[in-house]
Every structure is written in structure tokens, then in C-alpha cells.
Amino acid sequence: MTEPTTNPWPLWEVFVRANRGLSHVHVGSLLAPDAEMAVRNARDLYTRRGEGVSIWVVRADDVTTSDPDAKDAFFETAAGKNYRHAVYYTASEGVPHL
């Protein structure tokens, strides 16, 4: 019987921005001892073909998420508050672009 392995390095989430003006996009995760090594490993792993101009890394422990099991209640729209949606309003005459 083998012992379960525990990795002493923290898990890092990696975000890459493909070009200037675009948003950073989550591309994956990796294990690294610190932030600097996480950025270097992310560069080697996720941008080896020149896909990015910027990399962000964040410890997975520092990411706060919503509960996937509570998605219905969490993302439910407010009933009776249609005014919060743009389709509620009609465009005024004489205003060509809204």
C-alpha cells in the first residue's frame, strides 16, 4: 500500500493576456514554490509559442468562488426588477445610436 503524496508547493492559477487591449484569460494551473517561479513556469508552459504578452498568477487558495451547488439561487434574477435590463427601455425617437 502506498502513502498518498502531498505536494509541499502551492497550486497557482495562471492567466494569460494574448494581446494588448484584451483581457487576461485563465489558461490552467501549476505547482510552484513561489510567485516568481510560478510566472517563469507559466511562461514556459503556456506561452512557449508566443501566445501571450502578459501573465498573471494567483494562489488558488486566494481565489474565492461561488458554490456550484447553489448556482440557481445565486444567479437567479430579481423578479419584478425588469428595469435593470436594457430591453426594458425603448429607444427615443431621434436618437440614432444607443
C-alpha positions in Angstrom: 0.0 0.0 0.0 1.4 3.4 -1.0 1.1 6.5 1.0 -0.8 9.4 -0.6 1.6 12.0 -1.8 1.3 15.5 -0.6 2.9 18.2 -2.6 4.5 20.9 -0.5 4.2 23.5 -3.2 1.0 25.6 -3.5 -1.3 25.5 -6.5 -1.2 28.6 -8.7 -3.9 29.6 -11.2 -2.5 31.1 -14.5 -4.0 33.9 -16.6 -2.5 35.0 -19.9 -3.3 38.0 -22.0 -2.9 37.2 -25.7 -2.5 40.8 -27.0 -2.6 44.4 -25.7 -6.2 45.5 -25.1 -7.5 42.0 -24.4 -8.4 40.6 -21.0 -6.4 38.0 -19.2 -7.9 34.6 -19.7 -7.5 31.6 -17.3 -5.3 29.0 -19.1 -4.6 26.5 -16.4 -2.9 25.7 -13.1 0.5 24.6 -11.9 2.5 23.9 -8.8 5.4 26.2 -7.8 7.2 27.1 -4.6 6.6 30.9 -5.0 5.1 33.6 -7.3 8.3 34.3 -9.3 8.8 30.6 -10.1 5.1 30.3 -10.9 5.4 33.1 -13.5 8.5 31.5 -15.0 6.9 28.1 -15.2 3.7 29.6 -16.7 5.7 31.3 -19.3 7.4 28.0 -20.3 4.2 26.0 -20.1 1.5 28.3 -21.5 3.3 30.8 -23.8 6.0 28.7 -25.4 4.7 29.6 -28.9 4.5 33.3 -28.2 0.8 33.3 -27.4 1.0 36.0 -24.7 2.2 39.4 -23.8 1.4 39.3 -20.0 1.0 36.6 -17.4 -0.8 36.7 -14.0 -0.5 34.0 -11.4 -2.6 33.8 -8.2 -2.5 31.2 -5.5 -5.5 29.0 -5.8 -6.1 29.4 -2.0 -6.6 33.1 -2.5 -9.4 32.7 -5.1 -12.9 33.0 -3.6 -15.6 31.3 -5.7 -19.3 30.8 -5.6 -20.8 27.5 -4.6 -21.6 25.5 -7.8 -24.4 23.6 -5.9 -26.1 26.9 -5.1 -26.0 28.3 -8.6 -29.7 28.5 -9.1 -30.3 30.7 -6.1 -27.1 32.7 -6.5 -27.6 33.6 -10.2 -31.4 34.0 -10.0 -32.6 37.3 -11.4 -34.5 39.6 -9.3 -38.3 39.2 -10.0 -40.1 42.4 -10.8 -37.0 44.4 -11.5 -37.1 44.4 -15.3 -35.9 48.0 -15.3 -32.4 46.6 -14.6 -32.3 45.1 -18.1 -31.7 47.2 -21.2 -34.6 45.5 -23.0 -37.0 47.2 -20.6 -36.3 50.6 -22.1 -37.3 51.7 -25.6 -35.1 53.9 -27.7 -36.3 57.5 -28.1 -37.1 58.9 -31.5 -34.4 61.0 -33.0 -31.6 59.1 -31.1 -30.0 57.0 -33.8 -27.4 55.2 -31.7 -27.8 54.0 -28.1 
